[in-house]
Amino acid sequence: MEIGNNSQLNNNIYSNANQALNRIATGLEINQASDDPSGLSILNNLQVQSSGLTQAIENSNSAVALTQIADSALSRQSTILDDVKEKLLQASTDTTNQQGREAILQDIQGQLRQLNDVASQTNYNGQAFLQNASDDSSASQTLQFQTSTESGNPIETTSVQSNTEGLDLEGLLNQDPATFDSTTARSFLENVDNAINTVSNNRSEFAAVQNQLDSSTRNLFSQRDSTLNAASVFETNFAAETANFSKQNILAQVGAFGAAQSNNINQSIVTRLLS
């Protein structure tokens, strides 16, 4: 004797409920290749592109921070050189006696040592850019900033040597006070003027790099926004999926209740037949 049971649970109900729950949890319409193979490929490409653009923006922001530090340091050096020139002019006139001139030179040399300190101590994340390194006064390396998702055309800085060696002020830094007369003081004025111009040019170059970075960053933000907008078509419609999950959940409960009732009826029939 065989007793049939026509109340079978529809497994699709559970599958649909799980799919809806998965979409709600991830926020994406496509979570596995079987959902939409071609759509998944497009979504993955958009996600990779968006991640690359985000990193490029971070690179650009870091580079902007570096140029701002450089501008602040060069501004400080410019102020130092202005003070040095003022003191040289004071030492260049014969109304200043030798004792006063020697005191002025001592002050000038202290200022120049401070200028060297600015060059050696200025860095971003350990990367010096006013000279080669904190303990190497030679010219800095050219810095390259990767501000795109492509390999070519990074934004670059120029090589800089913004210390007494690079600014041709070593002679003044090492000047013997005993021989520092008004004529000697005047002979250094041109060197200081050239140094002021060099520091000003370096500052202008960093400013130009910052302008490039700002422009690049705006473009990167625009590209990322467009990429995110394109990817948004694959995002979950939370209202619709929540409603769908609720519906599938209710159907599953109804199905389970129906199956339980059917089993109870079948058991009752079997009991009566065997009694």
For each residue, the residues with C-beta under 8 A, 3 or more apart:
1: 273
2:
3: 266 269 270
4:
5: 8 262 263 266
6: 262
7: 258 259 261 262 263
8: 5 259
9: 13 14 252 255 256 259
10: 13 251 255
11: 14 15
12: 15 16
13: 9 10 16 17 248 251 252 255
14: 9 11 17 18 248 252
15: 11 12 18 19
16: 12 13 19 20 244 248
17: 13 14 20 21 245 248 249 252
18: 14 15 21 22
19: 15 16 22 23 35
20: 16 17 23 24 241 242 244 245 248
21: 17 18 24 25 245
22: 18 19 25 26 31
23: 19 20 26 27 28 29 31 236 241
24: 20 21 27 236 238 241 242 245
25: 21 22
26: 22 23 31 236
27: 23 24 235 236 238
28: 23 31 43 234 235 236
29: 23 35 36 39 234 235 236 237
30: 35 36 39 40 43 234
31: 22 23 26 28 35
32: 35 40
33: 37 40
34: 37
35: 19 29 30 31 32 39 40
36: 29 30 39 40
37: 33 34 40 41
38: 41 42
39: 29 30 35 36 42 43 234
40: 30 32 33 35 36 37 43 44
41: 37 38 44 45
42: 38 39 45 46 234
43: 28 30 39 40 46 47 231 234
44: 40 41 47 48
45: 41 42 48 49
46: 42 43 49 50 227 230 231 234
47: 43 44 50 51 231
48: 44 45 51 52
49: 45 46 52 53 149 227
50: 46 47 53 54 224 227 228 231
51: 47 48 54 55
52: 48 49 55 56 149
53: 49 50 56 57 149 220 223 224 227
54: 50 51 57 58 224
55: 51 52 58 59
56: 52 53 59 60 146 147 148 149 220
57: 53 54 60 61 217 220 221 224
58: 54 55 61 62
59: 55 56 62 63 145 146 147
60: 56 57 63 64 145 147 213 216 217 220
61: 57 58 64 65 217
62: 58 59 65 66 124 125
63: 59 60 66 67 145 147 155 209 213
64: 60 61 67 68 210 213 214 217
65: 61 62 68 69 124
66: 62 63 69 70 124 127 129 143
67: 63 64 70 71 157 206 207 209 210 213
68: 64 65 71 72 210
69: 65 66 72 73 122 124
70: 66 67 73 74 122 129 130 202 203 206
71: 67 68 74 75 203 206 207 210
72: 68 69 75 76
73: 69 70 76 77 118 119 122 130 162
74: 70 71 77 78 130 162 199 202 203 206
75: 71 72 78 79 203
76: 72 73 79 80 118
77: 73 74 80 81 115 118 119 162 199
78: 74 75 81 82 196 199 200 203
79: 75 76 82 83
80: 76 77 83 84 111 112 114 115 118
81: 77 78 84 85 115 192 195 196 199
82: 78 79 85 86 196
83: 79 80 86 87 111
84: 80 81 87 88 108 111 112 172 192
85: 81 82 88 89 189 192 193 196
86: 82 83 89 90
87: 83 84 90 91 104 107 108 111
88: 84 85 91 92 104 108 185 186 188 189 192
89: 85 86 92 93 189
90: 86 87 93 96 104
91: 87 88 96 101 104 105 108 180 182 185
92: 88 89 182 185 186 189
93: 89 90 96 182
94: 182
95:
96: 90 91 93 100 101 104 182
97: 100 101
98: 101 102 181
99: 102 103
100: 96 97 103 104
101: 91 96 97 98 104 105 180 181 182 185
102: 98 99 105 106 177 178 180
103: 99 100 106 107
104: 87 88 90 91 96 100 101 107 108
105: 91 101 102 108 109 175 177 180
106: 102 103 109 110 177
107: 87 103 104 110 111
108: 84 87 88 91 104 105 111 112 172
109: 105 106 112 113 172 173 175
110: 106 107 113 114
111: 80 83 84 87 107 108 114 115
112: 80 84 108 109 115 116 164 169 172 173
113: 109 110 116 117 173
114: 80 110 111 117 118
115: 77 80 81 111 112 118 119 163 164 167 169
116: 112 113 119 120 137 163 164
117: 113 114 120 121
118: 73 76 77 80 114 115 121 122 130 162
119: 73 77 115 116 122 130 131 137 162 163
120: 116 117 128 130 131 134 135 137 163
121: 117 118 134
122: 69 70 73 118 119 128 129 130
123: 126 127 128 129 134
124: 62 65 66 69 127 129
125: 62
126: 123
127: 66 123 124 143
128: 120 122 123 131 132 133 134 140
129: 66 70 122 123 124 140 143 157 160
130: 70 73 74 118 119 120 122 140 160 161 162 163 202
131: 119 120 128 136 137 138 139 140 160 161 162 163 166
132: 128 136 137 138 139 140 141 161
133: 128 136
134: 120 121 123 128
135: 120
136: 131 132 133
137: 116 119 120 131 132 161 163 165 166
138: 131 132 161 165
139: 131 132 159 160 161 166
140: 128 129 130 131 132 143 159 160 161
141: 132 159
142: 156 157 158 159
143: 66 127 129 140 156 157
144: 154 155 156
145: 59 60 63 154 155 156 209 213
146: 56 59 154
147: 56 59 60 63 154 155 213 216 217 220
148: 56 153 154 216 220
149: 49 52 53 56
150: 153
151:
152:
153: 148 150
154: 144 145 146 147 148
155: 63 144 145 147 209 212 213 216
156: 142 143 144 145 209
157: 67 129 142 143 160 205 206 209
158: 142 202 205
159: 139 140 141 142
160: 129 130 131 139 140 157 166 202
161: 130 131 132 137 138 139 140 165 166 167
162: 73 74 77 118 119 130 131 166 167 198 199 202
163: 115 116 119 120 130 131 137 166 167
164: 112 115 116 167 169 170 172 173
165: 137 138 161 170
166: 131 137 139 160 161 162 163 198
167: 115 161 162 163 164 191 194 195 198 199
168: 171 191 194 195
169: 112 115 164 172 173 188 191 192 195
170: 164 165 173 174
171: 168 174 175 188 191
172: 84 108 109 112 164 169 175 188 191 192
173: 109 112 113 164 169 170
174: 170 171
175: 105 109 171 172 179 180 184 188
176: 179 180
177: 102 105 106 180
178: 102
179: 175 176 184
180: 91 101 102 105 175 176 177 184 185
181: 98 101 184 185
182: 91 92 93 94 96 101 185 186
183: 186 187
184: 175 179 180 181 187 188
185: 88 91 92 101 180 181 182 188 189
186: 88 92 182 183 189
187: 183 184 190
188: 88 169 171 172 175 184 185 191 192
189: 85 88 89 92 185 186 192 193
190: 187 193 194
191: 167 168 169 171 172 188 194 195
192: 81 84 85 88 169 172 188 189 195 196
193: 85 189 190 196 197
194: 167 168 190 191 197 198
195: 81 167 168 169 191 192 198 199
196: 78 81 82 85 192 193 199 200
197: 193 194 200 201
198: 162 166 167 194 195 201 202
199: 74 77 78 81 162 167 195 196 202 203
200: 78 196 197 203 204
201: 197 198 204 205
202: 70 74 130 158 160 162 198 199 205 206
203: 70 71 74 75 78 199 200 206 207
204: 200 201 207 208
205: 157 158 201 202 208 209
206: 67 70 71 74 157 202 203 209 210
207: 67 71 203 204 210 211
208: 204 205 211 212
209: 63 67 145 155 156 157 205 206 212 213
210: 64 67 68 71 206 207 213 214
211: 207 208 214 215
212: 155 208 209 215 216
213: 60 63 64 67 145 147 155 209 210 216 217
214: 64 210 211 217 218
215: 211 212 218 219
216: 60 147 148 155 212 213 219 220
217: 57 60 61 64 147 213 214 220 221
218: 214 215 221 222
219: 215 216 222 223
220: 53 56 57 60 147 148 216 217 223 224
221: 57 217 218 224 225
222: 218 219 225 226
223: 53 219 220 226 227
224: 50 53 54 57 220 221 227 228
225: 221 222 228 229
226: 222 223 229 230
227: 46 49 50 53 223 224 230 231
228: 50 224 225 231 232
229: 225 226 232
230: 46 226 227 233
231: 43 46 47 50 227 228 234 235
232: 228 229 235
233: 230
234: 28 29 30 39 42 43 46 231
235: 27 28 29 231 232
236: 23 24 26 27 28 29 241
237: 29 240 241
238: 24 27 241 242
239: 242 243
240: 237 243 244
241: 20 23 24 236 237 238 244 245
242: 20 24 238 239 245 246
243: 239 240 246 247
244: 16 20 240 241 247 248
245: 17 20 21 24 241 242 248 249
246: 242 243 249 250
247: 243 244 250 251
248: 13 14 16 17 20 244 245 251 252
249: 17 245 246 252 253
250: 246 247 253 254
251: 10 13 247 248 254 255
252: 9 13 14 17 248 249 255 256
253: 249 250 256 257
254: 250 251 257 258
255: 9 10 13 251 252 258 259
256: 9 252 253 259 260
257: 253 254 260 261
258: 7 254 255 261 262
259: 7 8 9 255 256 262 263
260: 256 257 263 264
261: 7 257 258 264 265
262: 5 6 7 258 259 265 266
263: 5 7 259 260 266 267
264: 260 261 267 268
265: 261 262 268 269
266: 3 5 262 263 269 270
267: 263 264 270 271
268: 264 265 271 272
269: 3 265 266 272 273
270: 3 266 267 273 274
271: 267 268 274 275
272: 268 269 275
273: 1 269 270
274: 270 271
275: 271 272
